[in-house]
C-alpha cells in the first residue's frame, strides 16, 4: 500500500440473469453479471419485516469470464471479491457514468451452492466422475469447519480457480 488507500469490494449474492459474455479483439473473454444483495430487518415502528435489495454490476475477465458463462445462470449464488471502478462515456452529448465491481488478476469469483447450468437437467450424482481409489497418505485429510458458509480462501490453489460448494 504505497499510497495508503484500499479499493476492495466483497459481496455474496445471487445472479439476476444469465451472464452476458463477449470477446475482446485480442480474444480475451469479458463477462457481465448482475448480482443482487439483500438486507432484511424488522421495522421498529410498524413491526413489519422489511427488505432492501441492491443490484451490483460485476465484470469478469479471462478464464473467470469463460467459467462464469459456462457454469453460472440466473439464481446462482456467488462470492465476488474485486475493485470498484467507474466508467464514463458520451451518449449523444450527455456524459454517462456507471460504477462496477471489476474482478481482475488477484480478484476472486466462487460459485456457492453448487447450482449450475447443467445441474438443473440431471441428478447431481450423474455429474460427478466415478470414484477413484484413494492413495495412501501419511498426512491427515484437510478438516473443514461445517459452520463456514463458503470455502476457505488462500488455500494452495491459484486465485483464479473456482471452488464449487454444496452439491
trRosetta pair geometry for C-beta under 8 A, 3 or more apart (Angstrom, degrees):
i j d omega theta_ij theta_ji phi_ij phi_ji
1 4 5.8 84 151 -90 108 27
1 5 7.1 174 -159 42 101 34
1 6 6.9 -37 -114 -69 125 82
7 83 4.6 52 125 -149 104 102
7 84 5.8 -116 -170 40 102 82
8 81 7.1 -6 -170 -171 94 85
8 82 7.8 169 -148 99 54 21
8 83 6.4 -44 -94 -95 40 69
9 80 7.5 -7 110 115 94 98
9 81 7.3 172 86 -149 53 41
9 82 5.7 -19 59 69 97 67
9 83 6.5 139 10 -118 95 17
9 84 5.6 98 -36 -46 130 84
9 101 5.0 -110 82 -122 143 112
10 79 7.6 -9 -167 -174 87 85
10 80 7.1 167 -149 89 42 58
10 81 5.0 -2 -103 -104 81 80
11 35 6.3 124 112 119 135 136
11 37 5.4 -105 -161 -60 112 137
11 56 6.0 145 19 18 176 167
11 79 7.7 176 91 -151 46 44
11 80 5.1 -2 57 56 87 103
11 101 7.0 -104 11 -74 124 171
12 37 7.1 98 74 -111 48 105
12 77 7.0 22 178 180 87 97
12 78 7.2 -164 -144 95 55 41
12 79 5.1 -16 -100 -101 86 70
12 80 7.6 176 -82 19 37 71
12 112 6.9 25 -152 -3 107 156
12 149 8.0 41 -149 116 168 128
12 150 7.2 -141 -106 -48 133 142
13 35 4.2 111 83 167 125 97
13 36 5.1 -173 -179 80 123 39
13 37 4.1 -89 -85 -70 122 71
13 38 7.8 122 -127 -4 97 68
13 56 6.9 131 35 29 158 119
13 77 7.2 -153 118 -143 21 68
13 78 6.8 -18 65 57 60 77
13 80 7.6 -30 30 10 93 114
14 35 6.8 150 71 -153 25 68
14 36 5.5 -23 61 55 80 92
14 75 5.9 -20 -174 -153 115 32
14 76 6.8 156 -150 78 68 34
14 77 5.3 -39 -91 -92 76 65
14 78 7.6 133 -108 15 28 76
15 18 7.3 64 147 -96 136 21
15 19 7.1 -66 -140 -55 143 72
15 33 5.9 -83 -117 -161 99 102
15 34 6.6 90 -160 70 64 64
15 35 6.1 -42 -92 -97 50 66
15 36 8.0 121 -140 11 5 81
15 72 5.9 120 -38 168 156 112
15 73 6.9 174 78 113 144 24
15 74 5.5 -127 108 -122 102 34
15 75 6.3 -34 63 22 86 22
15 76 4.9 24 12 49 119 84
15 78 6.8 60 -44 -3 92 118
16 34 4.2 -60 47 107 111 111
16 35 7.1 -162 -8 -93 89 15
16 36 5.4 91 -59 -27 106 108
16 55 6.7 -12 -23 -128 152 109
16 74 6.7 -23 143 -137 21 88
17 20 7.8 21 108 -38 115 93
17 34 5.5 42 27 41 94 121
17 74 5.2 -18 -132 -92 25 104
18 72 7.4 145 -149 112 58 78
18 73 5.2 -21 -105 -141 85 63
18 74 5.4 -55 -49 -35 62 84
19 31 4.6 -4 179 -170 124 116
19 32 6.9 149 -163 68 70 44
19 33 5.4 -34 -108 -85 85 81
19 60 7.9 -31 -146 33 133 125
19 65 7.9 173 168 -158 139 65
19 68 4.8 125 -85 137 166 103
19 69 5.0 -120 90 -92 128 60
19 72 5.3 75 -25 80 118 115
19 73 7.9 -87 1 -93 80 35
20 31 6.8 147 74 -158 46 60
20 32 4.5 -15 60 55 102 100
20 33 8.0 -171 24 -69 73 37
21 29 6.0 -18 -164 -165 109 104
21 30 7.0 151 -153 80 58 47
21 31 4.7 -25 -96 -98 80 81
21 32 7.9 -169 -76 18 35 68
21 65 6.1 129 -127 167 100 99
21 66 7.6 85 -140 -97 143 41
21 68 7.6 159 -78 86 110 95
21 69 4.0 -5 -45 -87 143 141
22 29 7.7 147 81 -154 34 58
22 30 5.4 -20 65 63 81 97
23 27 6.2 -18 -179 -150 115 31
23 28 6.9 155 -156 78 69 34
23 29 5.7 -39 -101 -98 74 56
23 30 7.3 164 -99 17 23 80
24 27 6.8 -34 73 33 77 21
24 28 4.6 3 36 57 119 87
24 29 7.8 -127 5 -62 84 11
24 30 6.3 84 -41 -20 93 114
28 61 6.4 5 162 -171 121 91
28 62 5.8 -41 -156 -85 102 62
28 65 7.9 85 161 40 76 142
29 61 7.1 146 86 -165 63 42
29 62 6.2 106 53 -128 85 8
29 63 7.7 104 46 -72 122 18
29 65 3.8 -171 120 94 104 125
29 66 4.8 129 32 -55 166 79
29 69 7.3 -112 -176 -1 137 134
30 59 6.6 -15 -169 -168 96 97
30 60 7.2 154 -158 81 46 53
30 61 5.8 -13 -104 -106 70 66
30 65 5.5 -99 -126 -121 11 158
31 59 7.3 156 80 -155 50 47
31 60 4.4 -8 56 57 100 104
31 64 7.4 -124 31 116 123 75
31 65 3.7 170 -8 -144 98 82
31 66 7.8 -150 -39 -34 123 25
31 68 4.6 166 109 77 169 131
31 69 5.5 -148 -101 -50 127 93
32 57 6.9 -28 -162 -165 96 90
32 58 7.3 141 -161 77 47 54
32 59 5.9 -17 -102 -102 67 71
33 57 7.6 140 77 -164 55 42
33 58 4.1 -20 63 64 105 106
33 59 7.7 -163 22 -71 77 27
33 60 6.9 48 -11 -10 112 107
33 68 6.7 -90 -62 -180 121 143
33 72 7.3 -22 -109 122 122 154
33 78 7.5 -34 178 43 160 158
33 80 8.0 -164 77 -84 144 142
34 55 6.0 -12 -172 -168 94 108
34 56 7.5 148 -160 73 46 47
34 57 6.6 -23 -103 -102 63 56
34 58 7.6 -172 -77 21 17 85
35 55 7.3 143 75 -158 40 56
35 56 4.8 -28 67 64 92 100
35 58 5.3 35 -2 -12 120 128
35 78 6.4 -89 -116 58 129 114
35 80 6.5 -156 -4 -9 175 144
35 101 8.0 -43 39 41 129 135
36 53 5.3 -7 -168 -172 114 111
36 54 6.9 152 -153 78 61 45
36 55 5.5 -31 -96 -99 75 66
36 56 7.5 171 -88 16 25 79
37 53 7.1 158 80 -153 38 61
37 54 5.2 -12 60 58 89 96
37 56 6.7 35 -3 -12 104 119
38 51 5.6 0 -173 -173 116 104
38 52 6.8 160 -151 81 65 42
38 53 4.6 -27 -95 -97 89 77
38 54 7.6 180 -82 18 40 66
39 51 7.2 165 83 -150 42 58
39 52 5.4 -9 56 57 90 92
40 49 6.6 -4 -172 -176 104 98
40 50 7.0 161 -154 85 56 51
40 51 4.8 -18 -101 -99 78 84
41 49 7.7 165 92 -154 29 57
41 50 5.5 -18 68 61 75 98
41 51 8.0 157 22 -83 59 42
42 47 6.6 -13 178 -158 105 40
42 48 7.2 171 -154 88 64 28
42 49 5.7 -41 -100 -98 70 56
42 50 7.1 147 -115 13 17 83
43 46 4.5 12 101 46 129 92
43 47 6.5 -42 76 13 82 14
43 48 4.9 11 30 55 120 77
43 49 7.7 -145 1 -79 83 7
43 50 5.2 86 -46 -27 95 122
44 47 7.8 20 -163 -69 16 48
56 80 7.8 -171 110 64 142 153
56 100 8.0 108 174 -146 73 51
56 101 5.7 17 170 -3 118 122
57 98 6.4 10 31 166 162 117
57 99 7.4 145 46 94 113 46
57 100 4.3 -69 101 -114 107 86
57 101 6.9 163 88 20 55 72
58 80 5.6 -86 -127 -135 143 158
58 82 7.0 137 -144 20 91 150
58 100 6.7 153 -100 -174 19 90
58 101 4.7 -23 -108 69 74 103
58 102 7.9 167 -160 -83 52 26
58 103 6.7 23 -177 -12 97 110
59 85 7.9 -63 39 54 129 124
59 100 5.2 40 -9 154 110 140
59 101 7.2 172 22 84 69 50
59 102 4.9 -16 64 -112 106 69
59 103 6.9 -175 87 24 53 73
60 64 4.3 -119 -174 114 118 108
60 65 4.4 168 107 -76 97 71
60 68 5.4 112 53 -5 159 149
60 103 4.9 -12 -105 63 69 116
60 109 6.0 -10 -106 -37 130 154
61 64 6.6 46 62 52 41 105
61 65 5.7 -15 -142 -28 11 120
61 102 7.9 25 -19 -173 109 89
61 103 7.1 -167 15 89 77 69
61 104 5.8 16 32 -112 130 64
62 65 6.0 124 54 15 28 100
62 66 7.4 -58 141 -1 40 99
62 105 7.9 41 16 -65 151 80
62 160 7.4 -49 102 -143 125 138
63 66 5.5 -53 -149 37 39 113
63 67 6.1 37 155 -18 70 106
63 160 5.6 70 71 164 124 129
64 67 5.8 -56 -145 40 31 110
64 68 6.1 34 155 -23 65 107
64 103 6.1 -98 116 114 161 123
64 107 7.8 -37 -41 88 171 103
64 109 5.1 111 -160 29 121 130
64 160 6.0 -115 -54 -155 95 88
64 162 7.5 129 -123 -61 76 110
65 68 5.7 -53 -145 35 29 112
65 69 6.5 25 158 -17 63 106
66 69 6.1 -59 -151 36 28 107
66 70 6.4 17 156 -12 63 113
67 70 5.9 -66 -149 42 31 107
67 71 5.9 -15 170 16 70 118
67 109 7.8 157 84 90 119 124
67 162 5.6 175 151 -12 152 144
68 71 6.8 -80 -131 52 20 83
68 72 4.8 -18 -164 14 67 127
68 109 6.5 -33 -73 139 113 155
69 72 7.3 -29 -73 44 15 90
70 117 7.1 -117 165 21 42 133
71 76 7.8 111 129 -124 73 158
71 111 6.2 -73 128 -71 126 154
71 116 4.6 -50 -163 -136 77 109
71 117 6.3 -137 -139 6 26 94
71 162 7.7 162 61 108 155 159
71 164 7.9 -106 178 -88 145 121
72 76 4.5 -134 -150 53 78 162
72 78 6.8 1 -117 -65 132 127
72 111 6.6 -151 -82 -103 89 111
72 116 7.3 -61 -76 -127 27 64
72 117 7.5 20 69 -38 16 93
73 76 5.5 112 50 -30 52 112
73 115 7.2 -106 49 140 95 103
73 116 7.1 102 2 -174 104 31
73 117 4.9 124 -45 -83 125 75
73 120 8.0 -62 59 -15 156 130
75 115 6.6 -84 110 141 96 160
76 111 6.4 -49 179 -142 119 96
76 113 7.2 -177 -156 64 59 120
76 115 5.0 -157 -110 89 73 112
76 116 7.3 55 -105 -92 124 40
77 111 7.6 101 81 -170 60 56
77 112 4.2 -63 107 74 105 103
77 113 4.6 85 40 -1 117 130
77 115 7.0 93 15 28 77 119
78 109 6.2 -16 -173 -165 120 85
78 110 6.7 151 -160 77 66 47
78 111 6.0 -39 -104 -107 78 46
78 112 6.3 176 -98 12 20 91
79 108 6.9 -22 115 122 97 109
79 109 7.2 155 81 -156 61 36
79 110 4.2 0 51 54 109 101
79 112 5.8 91 -25 -40 92 116
79 150 5.3 77 -54 -145 149 159
80 101 6.0 79 141 127 134 144
80 103 6.3 -105 -159 -67 92 130
80 107 7.8 -3 -175 172 69 111
80 108 7.2 164 -156 91 29 69
80 109 5.7 4 -108 -107 69 74
81 103 7.2 90 76 -117 48 102
81 107 5.5 -178 96 -162 73 70
81 108 4.0 29 41 44 113 98
81 109 7.7 -146 29 -61 68 43
81 153 8.0 65 -21 -125 158 151
82 101 4.5 113 71 168 124 87
82 102 5.3 -173 170 80 128 36
82 103 3.9 -92 -87 -78 124 65
82 104 7.2 104 -142 7 97 63
82 107 4.3 25 -98 -137 72 137
82 108 7.8 -144 -54 40 67 53
83 101 7.1 148 70 -155 26 59
83 102 5.5 -29 65 60 82 89
83 104 7.4 -23 22 16 113 103
83 107 7.2 -109 -8 -84 79 120
84 99 5.9 -1 -168 -177 100 106
84 100 7.4 151 -150 79 52 36
84 101 6.3 -38 -90 -98 54 59
84 102 7.7 104 -147 13 8 85
85 99 7.2 162 81 -153 34 61
85 100 5.7 -27 64 64 84 84
85 101 7.8 120 19 -124 81 15
85 102 4.5 10 11 -7 131 129
86 97 5.9 -1 -176 -170 107 105
86 98 7.0 171 -149 87 63 35
86 99 4.6 -30 -94 -96 81 78
86 100 7.7 151 -94 16 33 68
87 97 7.0 162 83 -151 49 55
87 98 5.5 -7 54 58 94 85
87 99 8.0 175 16 -87 65 31
87 100 6.9 15 -4 5 106 114
88 95 6.2 -11 -168 -169 104 100
88 96 7.1 154 -155 81 53 49
88 97 5.3 -18 -100 -98 73 78
89 95 7.7 155 83 -152 30 55
89 96 5.4 -20 65 62 78 98
90 93 6.7 25 -176 -78 102 14
90 94 7.2 135 -161 65 59 37
90 95 6.2 -37 -101 -96 63 55
90 96 7.4 156 -108 16 13 85
91 94 5.0 -36 71 67 86 92
91 95 7.8 131 22 -121 79 7
91 96 4.8 43 -6 -19 120 127
102 107 7.5 -144 120 -55 55 160
103 107 3.6 -161 -153 118 70 147
103 108 7.1 -109 -147 49 118 23
103 109 5.6 58 176 -45 168 104
104 107 5.5 97 45 -2 42 118
105 159 8.0 102 -172 77 55 123
105 160 7.5 -38 -124 -66 62 113
106 159 6.4 40 -130 87 25 160
107 159 7.4 141 74 145 25 125
108 153 6.8 -33 -108 -130 168 121
108 159 5.8 -93 -85 -176 87 97
109 162 6.4 -29 96 -106 80 104
110 150 6.3 107 100 -171 144 120
110 151 6.3 -148 -159 37 150 111
110 162 5.9 158 -120 -154 51 71
110 163 5.0 -7 -142 51 112 87
110 165 7.3 38 158 -9 114 110
111 114 7.3 101 131 -86 109 22
111 115 7.6 -141 180 58 110 63
111 116 7.2 27 -175 -79 155 91
111 162 5.8 48 1 171 94 119
111 163 7.3 -157 47 87 69 46
111 164 5.0 -7 78 -107 114 72
111 165 7.3 180 100 20 65 72
112 149 7.6 20 -149 150 135 86
112 150 5.7 -61 -102 -106 117 100
112 165 5.3 -17 -134 54 58 113
112 166 6.8 72 171 -5 55 121
113 165 6.8 28 -19 83 26 81
113 166 4.5 -11 -150 31 25 158
114 119 6.7 131 142 -108 82 161
114 124 7.4 25 152 -127 137 125
114 164 5.5 82 -105 169 64 101
114 165 6.6 -112 -47 88 80 35
114 166 3.8 -127 -9 90 108 92
114 167 4.6 172 -99 -87 168 21
115 119 5.8 -142 -148 62 43 144
115 120 7.8 37 -158 -54 86 89
115 166 8.0 -1 -21 87 65 135
116 119 4.5 102 49 -11 78 108
116 120 8.0 -144 81 -13 50 77
116 164 7.6 -23 -51 -129 121 135
117 120 7.3 -61 -177 16 29 104
118 121 6.3 -70 -165 39 50 102
118 122 6.5 -11 161 25 84 111
118 127 6.4 135 114 -111 116 124
119 122 7.2 -91 -141 57 29 75
119 124 6.6 18 -146 -96 97 76
119 127 6.5 -34 -99 -42 71 162
122 126 4.7 -98 165 73 119 129
122 127 5.9 134 94 -52 122 92
123 126 5.2 93 67 1 81 103
123 127 7.8 -153 98 -8 47 88
124 127 5.9 -60 -160 30 41 112
124 128 7.1 34 151 -23 69 106
124 167 5.6 96 -174 161 147 85
125 128 6.0 -60 -157 27 40 110
129 132 7.7 6 119 -32 114 98
134 137 8.0 -71 160 -5 100 104
140 143 7.5 0 128 -36 116 100
144 148 6.7 -101 177 42 89 127
144 151 7.9 -50 -136 -131 136 63
144 152 7.1 -141 -124 -17 95 110
145 148 4.8 92 79 -17 96 103
148 151 7.7 85 125 -110 123 14
148 152 6.8 -2 162 -63 162 75
150 163 7.8 114 177 89 82 127
150 165 6.0 -153 -138 -5 55 166
151 155 7.7 -58 158 -12 107 128
151 163 4.0 -56 20 128 162 159
151 165 5.4 -154 -39 -71 93 120
152 155 5.8 97 94 -50 102 98
157 161 4.7 -64 153 42 123 146
158 161 5.4 109 70 -15 77 98
